[in-house]
Amino acid sequence: MTDDPTIPMGDVRQAEPGSDRQGAFKRGWTAAVKDLRANDESSKYSDGPPPEELTWDNLGYRLGSVFGETDDDLRQELFEWCKKKQENES
């Protein structure tokens, strides 16, 4: 994915992510949902765009910014899809 023009600094996500990276993805998503709500505290990403390097955390944030509040099953499905896509592009 390092040639992807939408990711200027490249993909630095850990390959073969375990539960810790899955947790990071979901934390990023939760931060995005928090930022979409006008009355909540801001997240670590609210002061600017996500970092240019793609991590599991800010990938979750990016998708959470698009899809907003969802159930855990959809978040898990999207994590698995991203994981499979990363494996196929390696």
Number of C-alpha atoms within 10 A of each C-alpha: 14 14 10 10 9 11 14 13 14 16 18 12 17 13 11 10 14 9 8 10 18 19 15 18 25 24 18 27 28 21 23 27 22 20 21 18 11 8 8 10 11 16 15 12 15 14 8 7 9 17 13 13 15 22 20 26 21 25 23 27 26 20 19 25 19 13 14 18 15 12 8 10 9 11 20 14 11 15 21 14 12 15 18 12 12 16 11 8 8 7
